[in-house]
Amino acid sequence: MSLPIDVTREVLIREEGVSDERYGKPPPKRSVEELLDAGIINLDKPPGPTSHEVVAWVKRILNLDRAGHAGTLDSPN
Amino acid sequence: MSAGKEYVCVMRVHGDFDLDELRRVVREFTGPIYQRPPLRSAVKRVVRVRRVYYIKILEVSGRDVLMRVGVEAGTYIRKLCHDIGEVLGCGAHMQELRRTRVGPFREDETLVTLQDVLDAYKIWTELGDDKYIRKVILPVEVGVSHLPKVIIKDSAVDAICHGASLAVTGILRVETGIKVTDLVALFTQKGELVALGEATMRSEEMVSSRRGIAVKVTRVIMRPGTYPPVWRIRKSR
């Protein structure tokens, strides 16, 4: 039971490269503040409140200026 | 989101049915199907084709059928249940629905409740322990883990952050299977998401072409200035 996006991909190399350690950082090394600035929550939305309402709660809980969601489940009955 | 979705649903059949007959009907509904969006829907109500990747009957209890369904974005499960009922002869409707997957997001250890979010935030702000908040808030990269990756040079990063297209000369590595117009994710060598874009070449061409634009950037994620602006130095001279 798989979706089309479950394909395994190989990597083709065009050129070898080295990254300058002075700039950027691997995602696991980000601070919590950085995660709050641009991060994702895989949230188990409770039935009842709308996605919009739940986003507003998350925004308040985490003290955020901006938050959004991707994907509303079905239309209301 | 254009990625595929998976649901678990309860379909209530409006009459007695034979399980083998149901299995046969369900098989008919896998692959491309025609669907007209329901009356209460967010899109134009014209018949369109949607792909059903799999339907698995998990459990049958009387006239209730528990199913796991994998579909293309834009497929209405309520409609699917109704249409299965029509073909079955006695009618059916969707009784319950839960989405179990959207692209890279699944019901796994990353799935958290509102209470988990609140607890983790309090533990971080009041006790200074970031262990839980780190499990709750995932790096943006997780959200594009299903997209084919293009790894770019440090020297190409800042130009991309300013919206420039990606030339093949800025590419280090490319994942296979990219076709023209595919959505791809541009990454640094450190594994940071820089931007999303539309491929203007296939994977093989991105590696073998001597010149040309490989990806048209559509959405920048990384803040400009994270990497040095190599491209500007040349311009100001």
Interface residues (C-beta under 8 A of the other chain):
Chain A: M1 S2 L3 P4 I5 V7 R9 E10 V11 L12 I13 R14 E15 E16 G17 V18 S19 D20 Y23 G24 K25 P26 P27 P28 R30 V32 L35 L36 A38 G39 I40 I41 N42 L43 D44 P46 V54 W57 V58 I61 L62 A70 G71 L73 D74 S75 P76
Chain B: M1 A3 G4 K5 E6 P38 R40 S41 A42 Y53 Y54 K56 R68 G70 Y76 I77 R78 L97 R99 R101 V102 G103 P104 F105 R106 E107 D108 T110 L111 V112 T113 L114 V117 L118 Y121 W124 D130 I133 R134 V136 I137 L138 P139 V140 E141 V142 G143 H146 P148 K149 K153 D154 V157 V168 I171 L172 R173 V174 E175 T176 G177 T188 Q189 K190 G191 E192 S203 E204 M206 V207 I221 T226 Y227 P228
